[in-house]
Amino acid sequence: MKVLFSAVPSQGHFYPLLPLARAFARRGDQVAVLSAAALAPDVAAEGFEHLQAGAAPDVLFVEAARRTGTDAAAGTSPAAVAEFFAGARLDLGGDDALALARTWQPDLIVNEMFDLLGVFVAAGLDVPLATVSTGPGAPPEFLAAIAANAAPRFESRGFAAPTELPAGRWLLETCPPGLGASQTPTKAERWTLRPEPHQGPAGAVEPVPVAVPGRPRVLVTLGSHFAAPDVVGKLLDDLTGGDDPLDVDFLATTLPGTDASAVPHKSPHATVVPFQPLSRLLEGTTAALIHGGAGTTLGSLAAGVPLVVWPQGADQPVQAAAVNHAGCGIGLAPGPVDPRALREAVRAVVTDPAYAAGAARIQQQIAAMTAPDRIAADLAEALTRH
C-alpha cells in the first residue's frame, strides 16, 4: 500500500505525524511526505520519499501578511490564519502538489488538521483521507474561515470543497479526554491515536546533559518557530533573576539550525542545547515551560511532565486553557509576561504535587489510547472494505 503524508512545512506540524508514518513503514507500506523543501532534512532522516511542493513558512507568512495586512503568526485574526493555511498555501503549491501526487498514486492520504494541500490532493485524486487532530482543536471561527477560503480554490478546479475541517473520512484524535478532546463537529469516524514526544530517527544520539540527581530541572522550549535566541535568552534571565530566583536547573533549546551559543543569558544554572527530539529533552525533567504547540503539549504530558504554557500565537492559547482546566499545569495569557509572575508559575508547578498528579492522570489517559501500529493496520483493513 502507498501512503502519502501531508503537512504544513514546519517541524511542529510534521512531527506529530511521524509515529503513524513509521508504523506504516514497519508494515512494509510505501510512505512518502508531501510538503515544501523546508522539511527536506527531516524527511530524509526518516528515509521517506519526499514530494516537494509549496512554499516555506516564511514565504507564506509574508504573502499572507501582504494580502491581509495582518501577521498570521500572531494567530489573532481568522482571516490572516485562513490566508496562510488555505489561500497562500494552495495558491503557491496546490497544482504542483496535485501533479506530484497524481504521478505517485497514493492509496491513502494522511494529513494534519491544518494542512490543506493534503485535502486538496485527496479531493483532486478521489483518494481516501485520514486527518490527524492537533490538540483540543482550534476555535470554530478559525476552522470555518480556513474552509471558506479554501472553497473557491477547490471549486475553480471542479473539486468538492471541504464544508468543514477536519475533512478526512477518519479523524485520528490525539487529544485525551481529560485535556478536552476535540469537539469539532465532523462526519468523520473518530478514532484515538496515541501521541508521543517526538523521537529522532533510529540511531540518532543527541548530547543532552544528565540531570543532577535530587535537583529539579525545568525544560524551556518555545518550539521550532518562536524560539529566537534573544527571546530564549531574555526568558532565561527572567526566570533566574529578581529577588526571588528559582533554585532549579534549566535546560533550554532555540530554533532548529541555530547554534546554542547564540542564546545570550547570564544564568549559571541554565544550559542551552541545540533543537532536538523532545523525547531526549524530557529525560530527567521535573516540569516544562513551553509555548503550547500541540505536539509539545501532548508529548510532554505523554511523559507525565507538568507544564507552564506561555502561548506565543496560533492555537496555543487553546492548549494553555486546556492545561489550566485539566490541572496538569498553568496556562498563562498570551503576550508579555511579568517576570515575577512567570517565576511564580514555574515555582508552583515544580513544588505543588497537585500539578504532577494532574500530569500523571493525563499520562495514563494517553497510554490507554490506540497505538500507531494498530491504527495503521485498522486503516489498511478499512481501505479493503471500501
BELLIN-V631399 format. One record per residue. N is the residue number from 0. RES is the residue in one small letter. PHI is phi in whole degrees, -180 to 180 (NA if undefined). Layout:
BEGIN
[[N | RES | PHI] [N | RES | PHI]]
END
This chain:
BEGIN
[[0 | m | NA] [1 | k | -111] [2 | v | -120] [3 | l | -108] [4 | f | -97] [5 | s | -129] [6 | a | -146] [7 | v | -56] [8 | p | -76] [9 | s | -148] [10 | q | -59] [11 | g | -62] [12 | h | -93] [13 | f | -83] [14 | y | -59] [15 | p | -63] [16 | l | -83] [17 | l | -64] [18 | p | -57] [19 | l | -75] [20 | a | -61] [21 | r | -66] [22 | a | -64] [23 | f | -64] [24 | a | -63] [25 | r | -64] [26 | r | -72] [27 | g | 95] [28 | d | -75] [29 | q | -88] [30 | v | -119] [31 | a | -134] [32 | v | -122] [33 | l | -104] [34 | s | -170] [35 | a | -73] [36 | a | -62] [37 | a | -59] [38 | l | -93] [39 | a | -53] [40 | p | -62] [41 | d | -68] [42 | v | -68] [43 | a | -62] [44 | a | -63] [45 | e | -86] [46 | g | 80] [47 | f | -89] [48 | e | -71] [49 | h | -119] [50 | l | -94] [51 | q | -86] [52 | a | -150] [53 | g | 95] [54 | a | -96] [55 | a | -71] [56 | p | -55] [57 | d | -63] [58 | v | -67] [59 | l | -65] [60 | f | -63] [61 | v | -64] [62 | e | -68] [63 | a | -64] [64 | a | -68] [65 | r | -62] [66 | r | -77] [67 | t | -113] [68 | g | 76] [69 | t | -133] [70 | d | -80] [71 | a | -67] [72 | a | -64] [73 | a | -70] [74 | g | 70] [75 | t | -101] [76 | s | -115] [77 | p | -56] [78 | a | -65] [79 | a | -69] [80 | v | -63] [81 | a | -65] [82 | e | -68] [83 | f | -65] [84 | f | -78] [85 | a | -116] [86 | g | -79] [87 | a | -60] [88 | r | -66] [89 | l | -72] [90 | d | -65] [91 | l | -97] [92 | g | -159] [93 | g | -62] [94 | d | -68] [95 | d | -64] [96 | a | -62] [97 | l | -64] [98 | a | -64] [99 | l | -64] [100 | a | -69] [101 | r | -63] [102 | t | -71] [103 | w | -76] [104 | q | 59] [105 | p | -73] [106 | d | -90] [107 | l | -149] [108 | i | -116] [109 | v | -120] [110 | n | -121] [111 | e | -92] [112 | m | -59] [113 | f | -96] [114 | d | -89] [115 | l | -96] [116 | l | -63] [117 | g | -62] [118 | v | -63] [119 | f | -60] [120 | v | -67] [121 | a | -61] [122 | a | -69] [123 | g | -69] [124 | l | -100] [125 | d | 55] [126 | v | -111] [127 | p | -58] [128 | l | -126] [129 | a | -115] [130 | t | -114] [131 | v | -92] [132 | s | -72] [133 | t | -127] [134 | g | 69] [135 | p | -67] [136 | g | 107] [137 | a | -79] [138 | p | -56] [139 | p | -54] [140 | e | -67] [141 | f | -72] [142 | l | -63] [143 | a | -65] [144 | a | -66] [145 | i | -64] [146 | a | -62] [147 | a | -66] [148 | n | -72] [149 | a | -74] [150 | a | -51] [151 | p | -64] [152 | r | -68] [153 | f | -72] [154 | e | -65] [155 | s | -67] [156 | r | -106] [157 | g | 80] [158 | f | -95] [159 | a | -73] [160 | a | -77] [161 | p | -67] [162 | t | -90] [163 | e | -156] [164 | l | -123] [165 | p | -71] [166 | a | -108] [167 | g | -77] [168 | r | -69] [169 | w | -122] [170 | l | -107] [171 | l | -96] [172 | e | -84] [173 | t | -96] [174 | c | -99] [175 | p | -73] [176 | p | -60] [177 | g | -67] [178 | l | -100] [179 | g | 85] [180 | a | -50] [181 | s | -50] [182 | q | -104] [183 | t | -59] [184 | p | -60] [185 | t | -157] [186 | k | -88] [187 | a | -70] [188 | e | -72] [189 | r | -93] [190 | w | -122] [191 | t | -89] [192 | l | -133] [193 | r | -68] [194 | p | -81] [195 | e | -151] [196 | p | -64] [197 | h | -57] [198 | q | -114] [199 | g | -69] [200 | p | -57] [201 | a | -55] [202 | g | 92] [203 | a | -75] [204 | v | -125] [205 | e | -112] [206 | p | -78] [207 | v | -126] [208 | p | -59] [209 | v | -74] [210 | a | -65] [211 | v | -74] [212 | p | -56] [213 | g | 79] [214 | r | -116] [215 | p | -63] [216 | r | -126] [217 | v | -115] [218 | l | -81] [219 | v | -120] [220 | t | -143] [221 | l | -109] [222 | g | 79] [223 | s | -97] [224 | h | -125] [225 | f | -99] [226 | a | -91] [227 | a | -63] [228 | p | -53] [229 | d | -68] [230 | v | -66] [231 | v | -66] [232 | g | -61] [233 | k | -64] [234 | l | -61] [235 | l | -65] [236 | d | -67] [237 | d | -64] [238 | l | -71] [239 | t | -107] [240 | g | -101] [241 | g | 75] [242 | d | -94] [243 | d | -133] [244 | p | -62] [245 | l | -82] [246 | d | -93] [247 | v | -140] [248 | d | -96] [249 | f | -115] [250 | l | -120] [251 | a | -127] [252 | t | -126] [253 | t | -126] [254 | l | -68] [255 | p | -56] [256 | g | 79] [257 | t | -101] [258 | d | -66] [259 | a | -60] [260 | s | -71] [261 | a | -78] [262 | v | -84] [263 | p | -85] [264 | h | -154] [265 | k | -109] [266 | s | -80] [267 | p | -77] [268 | h | -104] [269 | a | -122] [270 | t | -120] [271 | v | -108] [272 | v | -122] [273 | p | -62] [274 | f | -56] [275 | q | -162] [276 | p | -55] [277 | l | -61] [278 | s | -59] [279 | r | -71] [280 | l | -69] [281 | l | -81] [282 | e | -63] [283 | g | 77] [284 | t | -86] [285 | t | -86] [286 | a | -156] [287 | a | -139] [288 | l | -104] [289 | i | -131] [290 | h | -86] [291 | g | 94] [292 | g | -59] [293 | a | -59] [294 | g | -64] [295 | t | -70] [296 | t | -63] [297 | l | -69] [298 | g | -65] [299 | s | -66] [300 | l | -71] [301 | a | -63] [302 | a | -93] [303 | g | 76] [304 | v | -96] [305 | p | -70] [306 | l | -129] [307 | v | -113] [308 | v | -110] [309 | w | -112] [310 | p | -66] [311 | q | -105] [312 | g | 166] [313 | a | 50] [314 | d | -94] [315 | q | -65] [316 | p | -60] [317 | v | -65] [318 | q | -64] [319 | a | -61] [320 | a | -65] [321 | a | -66] [322 | v | -64] [323 | n | -57] [324 | h | -65] [325 | a | -80] [326 | g | 73] [327 | c | -102] [328 | g | 166] [329 | i | -123] [330 | g | -101] [331 | l | -92] [332 | a | -76] [333 | p | -64] [334 | g | 95] [335 | p | -56] [336 | v | -125] [337 | d | -65] [338 | p | -56] [339 | r | -66] [340 | a | -65] [341 | l | -64] [342 | r | -63] [343 | e | -65] [344 | a | -64] [345 | v | -65] [346 | r | -59] [347 | a | -63] [348 | v | -70] [349 | v | -74] [350 | t | -102] [351 | d | -88] [352 | p | -64] [353 | a | -63] [354 | y | -71] [355 | a | -64] [356 | a | -66] [357 | g | -63] [358 | a | -65] [359 | a | -65] [360 | r | -62] [361 | i | -66] [362 | q | -59] [363 | q | -65] [364 | q | -64] [365 | i | -64] [366 | a | -61] [367 | a | -84] [368 | m | -75] [369 | t | -73] [370 | a | -69] [371 | p | -55] [372 | d | -63] [373 | r | -68] [374 | i | -63] [375 | a | -59] [376 | a | -66] [377 | d | -68] [378 | l | -67] [379 | a | -62] [380 | e | -67] [381 | a | -63] [382 | l | -66] [383 | t | -71] [384 | r | -90] [385 | h | -101]]
END
